[in-house]
Amino acid sequence: MRDKGRLVIGTIPADSSFGRAYVKKSAGGHPIYSHARFYAISEIIRLAEAANFELRDGCSILFWGPGGRPSGPLRAVSAIIAQAGFVGLLFEAR
């Protein structure tokens, strides 16, 4: 990796309503989700920091549960919200 190289991770947080639903499907032997691993945002940050990356930014979207519908236009929030259905994280190599 180059000096100051960047790493972008898009994730369904394990502790979000989507994450809990997919973990349940995974445990039930779902053909796709049974191969996936879901992590809490704090775990992802800890693993990235252990690999010598520093968190620089984050963005969250999907603020309703599985099967739900948005109450208005989709909007991303420039913050890390572990309960969101999808979170993007930007890291930079130290």
C-alpha positions, 0 to 999 in steps of 0.5 A: 500500500502507498503511503497515506493509501486509503481503504474504503469499507462498506458494511451492514453493521451486525448490531443494526436491524438489517445485520440482526436479520441477516445473522439470523438468516445466516444461522438458518443456513441461507445460501448466501448469508451463511457465507457472510460475516457481520461485524459491529462498527467498533470491531471493524474500526479496531481491526483496521487500526490494528492493521495500521489504518486510521479512521478518517470519515464515515457515512450512514444510510438506511434508517428503517428495518428490513421490510420497511420503507423510507418515510421520504427521500433516501438521505445519507448522513455524514456520521457513523451510526451503528444502527443504520442499515449500511455504513461506509467507512474511510480509513487512511494508512498511517 
